[in-house]
Every structure is written in C-alpha cells, then in structure tokens.
C-alpha cells in the first residue's frame, strides 16, 4: 500500500475532526503535526509559560528519522542534521571501567530516508516547535495548566487553571508521567516510583576540555562517543557539533525518594564517589562540568490501557509508557504514537472516533511493550557483563540495533493494519 505523504499536510482533505493535545514535548508536537498532515484541526496546550532550550542529549532512531523526513519534503530533517552528532568516522568506543578499550561499534551506513538524530534536547525541540507553530500555523497555547480532563459519548475536553473549558472530538494527554489524563483513563491514581536507578547528566562547552592535554583529543577530531561499563554503572560521554559541545550521562543504582520531584541539582562529589577507582579519564571529563542534574529514573507498572471509557481521551508517550534511557527509544516511540493516532482518526472518520482511538491503542500496545523491555535488557547486559565472555566476543557488549525496532514505518503499518484491527475490535 502506498503511504500518502503530503509535504506539510496542507493538501490533506479536511476530516472535520477537532483534536486537542495537552503537552508540547516531542510526542505532543509530533501528534499535532501528524494530525495537521492528515487533515484534522488541532490545538496544543502546554503548561510551560515560554519555550526554553532546556535539557541535554536526546536520541532519535531511524524509525523517528523516517517521520521527520516526511515533514516539509525533508526540510525539517535537514535542519536537525547539523545539530546532531556524526559518528561516521568515530563510531562508539566501549571501554571497561578500568580503561581498557573493549570494542568499537561502527556507525551503521547512513540512510537518507531514515536518518538518526542525537543532539541537545532543547535545540532539536526548538526546530520542531517552530515548525509546528510558525510554518504550519498550529495554535500552541503556552502557560496553560490543565486541571481536569472530561468526556462523554459525543465530546471530550479539558479545564484550564483559569477556569476556561475547551472541548474537542478527541483529547490527547501527552503531558508526561504525571498526566492528569492517566487518572481518568485508568480510574485510579497511579503513583510513580523509583526504578532503582538514577542518572547524573551534564551538557557543557568544550572550553576547559581543550585546555587539558588529557581530554583535548575528544574535541579536536570531530564528534566522538565513548562509554565505560562497570558493575551496575555505565558512563557515556559524547562530543557534538564537531567537538564544540560535550555531554555525559552516568547511570547508577539509586533508591532515593521521588515523591515531590525526580530531577535535582547534582553534586560533583557524589559523581566522584560512583566512579571511584575507574579509568582516570572519566574523572578528568567530569571535572570540567559546571553543573550536574541528578535525575531519578521513574518506573511505572505497564498500564492496562491508554484509552478512556468513551474512547475520546488517549494517552501518548510518557503518559502511557515511560522508557528507560538505555532503550534510546522513548521520544521516538512517542513520535510513532502521534503518527498512528493521526492515521487512525483519518481512517475512522468523524463518525467513528471511539473505534479509531481504540484502534490506535491496539496497533501500538504490543510494539511499545516490547520496545520498552529493550531498556532493561540493554542496561542489564552492561551492568551485569561477564567480562570473560566479552573477551571471547567483544561485539556482545555493543548497543543493540535490531531491525524490528529501527526499520519500522509507523505510518505505513497503521495504514495497512487499521481495517483489520477495527474489524477485530467490533
């Protein structure tokens, strides 16, 4: 089946379906852009009062690159490229925590139709946000906190903290792991809890790295990606934009309370404790860091469903399925959600919205659960590595690149499976 690919959605036939999206992260923006492409009327509500280029590194696999590539005839992917790491020459160098280089994982051949993007979350997000708001003209309402979701058989809606009520045919909760839509969908409060791990994270310029003879080579030879693997710990370090920017993440065991928040300013002395006895180059990198974030990895039991009783409110991205960073697929899977939901609404039509929304869950559910598991298996492969076995097969320690994850085309799959799924649901 040929997948329709309007250049920016403006040529799509209007469906008459009004969609409200809560949350302007990558998942929410993708859902908005894809709904626009498929001919729906869409608006976005976001609690943040202004756009800020926050965060550090984020990864998008080729299954996300395929989505980006369809926007504006490839123009958006072209804008993301110079902001992203290029490892064609360097690959991923994997070390034992003691410093021994164990394996170099070569970068896969570039696919122009399914590019890979790894860059600063805020910089990449700004490109997508501006495309949705300024080029497509999608209304994005900032500083609008949602206090309640509601629905009946004919419509769904949200209530803002200023008391304003907004209604639509469908409401998408893409506002993260604490989305108020979760309670309405599940019928109970689903409390987040610690995964047992936390991540120290940092992003900084290369100024001090270049001044130090121990570390300057990371920034003078193009982009780099290095990892050090230890007992229940891993440290990943990248240089990006031709060595201009540096970032690292350190995943370690942690049982800290996350009742109020799971992101705090970190302390370098705590980082040093985790990497005590490690390759000295790791401390040399960390010493250059002006500030650190201590991010507790949130875990939630798999949700039994993502769709409300009347089929007019749907969860998307982290609201439905939080991912561990070791999957490198959290934002990508949120993007796939947005693509599939937009296709299902188009195929179902305005008269069949509840079935279309339920088809979205049916199409996505098993795939998302399977991809979620890769975060655990990759983490455990590293944190519980048998180094004698790794010595026999160094490639066994490399990041998995599985075709069933990366070669998936969410739009094509939704178009091909929608009719069969709806028939089964009925």
C-alpha positions as CSV (number, residue, x, y, z in Angstrom):
1,X,0.0,0.0,0.0
2,X,1.3,3.4,-0.9
3,X,1.5,5.7,2.1
4,X,0.2,9.2,1.4
5,X,2.9,11.8,2.0
6,X,1.6,15.4,1.8
7,X,4.5,17.8,2.0
8,X,3.2,19.5,5.2
9,X,-0.4,18.4,5.5
10,X,-2.0,21.4,3.8
11,X,-3.1,19.3,0.9
12,X,-4.8,16.7,3.0
13,X,-8.6,16.6,2.8
14,X,-10.2,18.1,5.9
15,X,-11.7,15.5,8.2
16,X,-13.8,17.8,10.4
17,X,-12.2,16.2,13.5
18,X,-11.0,18.6,16.2
19,X,-8.1,17.4,18.3
20,X,-6.8,19.0,21.5
21,X,-3.3,17.9,22.6
22,X,-2.0,18.6,26.1
23,X,1.8,18.8,26.2
24,X,4.2,20.3,23.7
25,X,7.1,17.8,24.0
26,X,8.3,15.8,21.1
27,X,5.3,13.4,21.4
28,X,2.7,16.1,21.6
29,X,4.2,18.2,18.8
30,X,4.5,15.1,16.5
31,X,0.9,14.3,17.2
32,X,-0.1,17.9,16.3
33,X,2.0,17.9,13.1
34,X,0.7,14.5,12.0
35,X,-2.9,15.4,12.8
36,X,-2.4,18.5,10.6
37,X,-0.9,16.4,7.9
38,X,-3.9,14.0,8.0
39,X,-6.5,16.9,7.7
40,X,-7.6,17.3,11.3
41,X,-8.0,20.6,13.2
42,X,-5.6,20.6,16.1
43,X,-4.6,22.8,19.0
44,X,-1.9,22.3,21.7
45,X,-2.0,23.4,25.4
46,X,1.3,23.5,27.3
47,X,1.9,24.4,31.0
48,X,5.3,26.0,30.4
49,X,5.0,29.7,30.0
50,X,7.7,30.0,27.4
51,X,9.9,27.9,25.2
52,X,13.3,27.3,26.7
53,X,16.1,25.2,25.2
54,X,16.5,23.0,28.3
55,X,18.0,19.6,28.8
56,X,20.9,17.6,27.4
57,X,21.3,14.8,24.9
58,X,18.3,13.0,23.3
59,X,18.3,10.2,20.8
60,X,16.1,9.6,17.8
61,X,16.4,6.3,16.0
62,X,15.9,5.8,12.2
63,X,12.3,5.0,12.9
64,X,11.9,8.6,14.1
65,X,14.1,9.9,11.3
66,X,11.7,8.4,8.8
67,X,8.9,10.5,10.4
68,X,11.0,13.7,10.4
69,X,12.0,13.1,6.8
70,X,8.3,13.3,5.6
71,X,7.8,16.8,7.1
72,X,8.1,19.6,4.6
73,X,9.8,17.4,2.0
74,X,12.8,16.7,4.2
75,X,13.4,20.3,5.2
76,X,13.0,19.6,9.0
77,X,15.4,16.7,8.9
78,X,17.9,18.9,7.1
79,X,17.7,21.4,9.9
80,X,18.2,18.7,12.6
81,X,21.3,17.3,10.9
82,X,23.9,19.9,11.8
83,X,22.6,20.0,15.4
84,X,23.2,16.2,15.8
85,X,26.2,14.0,16.4
86,X,28.0,12.5,13.4
87,X,29.8,9.2,14.2
88,X,30.6,8.0,10.7
89,X,34.4,8.4,11.4
90,X,34.4,7.6,15.2
91,X,31.8,5.0,16.0
92,X,31.0,4.1,19.6
93,X,34.1,3.1,21.6
94,X,33.2,0.9,24.5
95,X,35.6,0.6,27.5
96,X,35.8,-1.5,30.6
97,X,35.5,0.8,33.7
98,X,39.2,0.3,34.3
99,X,40.0,2.0,30.9
100,X,40.6,-0.9,28.6
101,X,39.1,-0.4,25.1
102,X,36.9,-3.5,24.6
103,X,35.1,-2.8,21.3
104,X,34.5,-0.1,18.7
105,X,31.0,-0.3,17.3
106,X,30.9,1.2,13.9
107,X,28.2,3.6,12.9
108,X,25.7,2.0,10.5
109,X,25.6,3.2,6.9
110,X,23.5,6.4,6.7
111,X,20.0,6.0,5.2
112,X,18.8,9.3,3.8
113,X,15.2,8.2,4.2
114,X,15.6,7.2,7.8
115,X,18.3,9.4,9.4
116,X,19.5,9.2,13.0
117,X,19.5,12.3,15.2
118,X,21.3,12.6,18.6
119,X,21.6,16.2,19.9
120,X,20.7,18.7,22.5
121,X,17.1,18.2,23.5
122,X,16.3,21.9,23.6
123,X,17.9,22.7,20.3
124,X,16.1,19.9,18.4
125,X,12.9,20.7,20.2
126,X,13.1,24.3,19.1
127,X,13.2,23.3,15.5
128,X,10.1,21.1,15.8
129,X,8.2,23.6,17.9
130,X,8.9,26.4,15.4
131,X,7.9,24.2,12.5
132,X,4.6,23.4,14.1
133,X,3.7,26.9,15.3
134,X,5.2,29.2,12.7
135,X,5.2,27.2,9.5
136,X,2.1,25.1,9.9
137,X,0.2,27.6,12.0
138,X,-0.8,25.2,14.6
139,X,-2.1,27.1,17.7
140,X,0.1,26.4,20.7
141,X,-1.1,27.9,23.9
142,X,1.7,28.3,26.4
143,X,1.3,28.9,30.2
144,X,-2.0,26.9,30.2
145,X,-2.1,24.3,33.0
146,X,-4.8,21.6,32.7
147,X,-6.6,20.9,36.0
148,X,-9.1,18.3,34.7
149,X,-10.0,16.1,31.7
150,X,-13.6,15.2,30.9
151,X,-15.6,13.3,28.3
152,X,-19.0,12.0,27.3
153,X,-20.2,10.0,24.3
154,X,-20.0,13.0,22.0
155,X,-17.0,15.0,23.0
156,X,-14.0,15.3,25.3
157,X,-12.4,18.3,26.9
158,X,-10.1,19.9,29.4
159,X,-10.5,22.6,32.1
160,X,-7.6,25.0,32.5
161,X,-6.5,26.5,35.8
162,X,-8.1,29.8,34.8
163,X,-11.5,28.0,34.7
164,X,-11.7,28.0,30.9
165,X,-13.3,24.9,29.3
166,X,-12.0,23.6,26.0
167,X,-13.9,20.9,24.1
168,X,-12.9,18.8,21.1
169,X,-13.8,15.5,19.4
170,X,-10.6,13.9,20.9
171,X,-8.2,14.9,23.6
172,X,-4.6,13.5,23.7
173,X,-2.8,13.5,27.0
174,X,0.9,13.9,26.1
175,X,1.9,15.7,29.2
176,X,4.2,13.2,30.8
177,X,4.3,10.6,33.6
178,X,2.1,12.7,35.9
179,X,-0.6,13.5,33.3
180,X,-4.0,14.1,34.9
181,X,-5.4,12.1,32.0
182,X,-4.0,8.9,33.4
183,X,-6.4,9.0,36.4
184,X,-9.4,9.4,34.1
185,X,-8.3,6.7,31.7
186,X,-7.3,4.2,34.5
187,X,-9.9,5.1,37.0
188,X,-7.3,5.3,39.8
189,X,-4.2,7.3,40.8
190,X,-1.1,5.6,39.5
191,X,1.8,6.7,41.7
192,X,5.3,6.9,40.1
193,X,8.1,5.0,41.9
194,X,11.8,4.7,41.6
195,X,13.2,2.3,39.0
196,X,16.1,1.7,41.4
197,X,18.4,3.7,39.1
198,X,19.3,7.4,38.7
199,X,21.3,9.3,36.1
200,X,23.7,12.2,36.6
201,X,23.6,14.3,33.4
202,X,25.6,17.2,32.1
203,X,26.0,19.4,29.0
204,X,28.8,22.0,28.6
205,X,31.1,23.7,26.2
206,X,34.5,22.3,25.2
207,X,36.5,25.3,26.6
208,X,38.0,23.5,29.6
209,X,38.3,20.2,27.8
210,X,40.6,21.7,25.1
211,X,42.8,23.3,27.7
212,X,43.6,19.9,29.4
213,X,46.0,17.6,27.5
214,X,44.2,14.6,28.9
215,X,40.9,15.5,27.3
216,X,41.5,17.8,24.4
217,X,41.6,15.0,21.8
218,X,37.9,14.4,22.4
219,X,37.1,17.9,21.0
220,X,39.8,18.3,18.3
221,X,38.8,15.4,16.0
222,X,35.2,15.8,15.2
223,X,32.3,14.2,17.0
224,X,33.0,11.3,19.5
225,X,31.0,8.8,21.5
226,X,32.7,6.8,24.3
227,X,31.3,4.5,27.0
228,X,32.7,3.0,30.2
229,X,30.9,-0.1,31.6
230,X,31.2,-1.1,35.2
231,X,29.4,-3.2,37.8
232,X,25.8,-1.8,37.9
233,X,27.1,1.5,36.4
234,X,27.7,2.9,33.0
235,X,29.2,6.3,31.9
236,X,28.5,7.6,28.4
237,X,30.4,10.7,27.0
238,X,29.8,12.5,23.7
239,X,31.2,15.5,21.9
240,X,28.8,17.1,19.3
241,X,28.8,19.7,16.6
242,X,32.4,18.9,15.6
243,X,33.5,18.8,19.2
244,X,32.1,22.1,20.2
245,X,29.7,20.8,22.9
246,X,30.2,18.0,25.4
247,X,27.8,15.9,27.3
248,X,27.8,12.9,29.6
249,X,25.4,10.6,31.5
250,X,26.2,8.4,34.4
251,X,23.6,5.7,35.2
252,X,23.9,4.1,38.7
253,X,21.9,2.4,41.4
254,X,19.8,4.7,43.5
255,X,16.8,4.3,45.8
256,X,16.1,8.0,46.5
257,X,12.6,9.2,47.1
258,X,10.8,10.8,44.1
259,X,7.7,11.8,45.9
260,X,8.0,15.5,45.0
261,X,10.4,15.6,42.2
262,X,12.8,13.4,40.4
263,X,15.2,16.0,39.0
264,X,17.6,17.9,41.3
265,X,20.8,19.8,41.0
266,X,23.6,17.2,41.4
267,X,26.9,17.3,43.3
268,X,30.2,16.5,41.7
269,X,31.4,14.8,44.8
270,X,28.5,12.3,44.5
271,X,29.6,11.7,40.9
272,X,33.2,11.1,42.0
273,X,32.1,8.5,44.6
274,X,30.3,6.5,41.8
275,X,33.4,6.4,39.6
276,X,36.0,6.0,42.3
277,X,38.6,3.5,41.1
278,X,37.6,4.0,37.4
279,X,39.6,5.0,34.4
280,X,41.1,8.4,35.5
281,X,39.9,9.9,32.2
282,X,36.3,9.7,33.5
283,X,37.1,12.0,36.4
284,X,39.1,14.3,34.1
285,X,35.9,14.7,32.0
286,X,33.6,15.2,35.0
287,X,35.9,17.8,36.5
288,X,35.2,20.1,33.5
289,X,31.4,20.1,34.3
290,X,30.0,23.4,35.5
291,X,26.7,21.9,36.7
292,X,25.1,18.5,37.0
293,X,21.5,17.3,37.1
294,X,20.6,14.3,39.3
295,X,17.7,12.6,37.5
296,X,15.8,9.7,39.3
297,X,14.6,7.2,36.7
298,X,10.9,6.9,37.2
299,X,9.2,3.5,36.8
300,X,5.6,2.6,36.3
301,X,3.9,-0.7,36.0
302,X,2.6,-1.3,32.5
303,X,-0.7,0.4,32.0
304,X,-3.6,-1.9,31.2
305,X,-5.0,0.7,28.8
306,X,-4.3,4.0,27.2
307,X,-7.9,5.0,26.2
308,X,-10.8,6.2,28.2
309,X,-14.2,4.6,28.6
310,X,-15.9,6.6,25.9
311,X,-12.9,6.4,23.6
312,X,-12.3,10.1,23.3
313,X,-9.3,10.6,25.5
314,X,-6.0,8.9,24.7
315,X,-2.6,8.8,26.4
316,X,0.5,9.2,24.4
317,X,4.3,9.0,25.0
318,X,5.5,9.1,28.6
319,X,1.9,9.5,29.8
320,X,1.2,5.9,28.6
321,X,4.7,4.3,28.6
322,X,7.8,5.8,30.3
323,X,11.0,4.4,28.9
324,X,14.4,3.9,30.4
325,X,17.2,5.9,28.6
326,X,19.1,2.7,27.8
327,X,16.3,2.0,25.2
328,X,17.2,5.2,23.3
329,X,13.6,5.0,22.1
330,X,11.4,7.0,24.5
331,X,10.9,10.1,22.3
332,X,10.9,8.0,19.1
333,X,8.1,5.8,20.4
334,X,6.1,8.9,21.4
335,X,6.5,10.1,17.9
336,X,5.3,6.8,16.5
337,X,2.2,7.1,18.8
338,X,1.4,10.5,17.3
339,X,1.7,9.2,13.7
340,X,-0.5,6.2,14.4
341,X,-3.2,8.2,16.2
342,X,-3.5,10.7,13.4
343,X,-3.8,7.9,10.8
344,X,-6.4,6.1,12.8
345,X,-8.5,9.2,13.2
346,X,-8.4,9.9,9.4
347,X,-9.2,6.3,8.6
348,X,-12.1,6.1,11.1
349,X,-13.6,9.4,10.3
350,X,-15.6,11.8,12.4
351,X,-18.5,9.3,12.9
352,X,-16.2,6.6,14.3
353,X,-13.8,8.3,16.6
354,X,-14.0,6.0,19.6
355,X,-13.2,2.9,17.5
356,X,-10.4,4.8,15.8
357,X,-8.9,5.8,19.1
358,X,-9.2,2.2,20.4
359,X,-7.5,1.0,17.2
360,X,-4.6,3.3,18.0
361,X,-4.1,1.5,21.3
362,X,-4.4,-1.9,19.7
363,X,-1.9,-1.1,16.9
364,X,0.7,0.4,19.3
365,X,0.4,-1.6,22.5
366,X,2.4,-4.8,21.9
367,X,5.1,-3.0,20.0
368,X,5.6,-0.4,22.7
369,X,5.7,-3.0,25.4
370,X,8.4,-4.9,23.5
371,X,10.5,-1.8,22.8
372,X,10.2,-0.8,26.5
373,X,11.8,-4.0,27.5
374,X,15.0,-3.2,25.5
375,X,15.8,-0.5,28.0
376,X,16.0,-3.1,30.7
377,X,17.9,-5.7,28.7
378,X,20.5,-3.3,27.4
379,X,21.0,-1.9,30.9
380,X,21.4,-5.4,32.4
381,X,23.7,-6.5,29.5
382,X,26.1,-3.7,30.5
383,X,25.6,-3.7,34.3
384,X,26.0,-7.4,34.7
385,X,28.6,-8.0,32.0
386,X,30.6,-11.2,32.2
387,X,34.0,-9.8,31.1
388,X,35.4,-13.2,30.4
389,X,32.6,-13.8,27.9
390,X,33.0,-10.3,26.5
391,X,36.7,-11.1,25.9
392,X,35.7,-14.0,23.7
393,X,33.1,-11.9,21.8
394,X,33.6,-8.2,22.2
395,X,30.7,-7.4,19.9
396,X,28.4,-8.8,22.6
397,X,28.7,-5.6,24.6
398,X,27.7,-3.2,21.8
399,X,24.4,-1.3,21.7
400,X,21.7,-3.5,20.0
401,X,20.5,-2.3,16.6
402,X,17.6,-4.5,15.8
403,X,15.7,-4.3,12.5
404,X,12.3,-4.8,14.1
405,X,12.8,-1.6,16.1
406,X,14.7,0.6,13.6
407,X,13.2,-0.4,10.2
408,X,9.6,0.0,11.4
409,X,7.4,2.5,9.5
410,X,4.7,3.6,11.8
411,X,2.6,5.4,9.2
412,X,2.7,2.5,6.7
413,X,1.9,-0.1,9.4
414,X,-1.1,1.9,10.6
415,X,-2.4,2.3,7.1
416,X,-2.0,-1.4,6.4
417,X,-3.4,-2.8,9.7
418,X,-6.2,-0.3,10.5
419,X,-9.1,-2.1,8.8
420,X,-8.2,-5.5,10.3
421,X,-7.8,-4.1,13.8
422,X,-11.2,-2.2,13.7
423,X,-12.9,-5.4,12.5
424,X,-11.4,-7.3,15.4
425,X,-12.5,-4.6,17.9
426,X,-16.0,-4.6,16.6
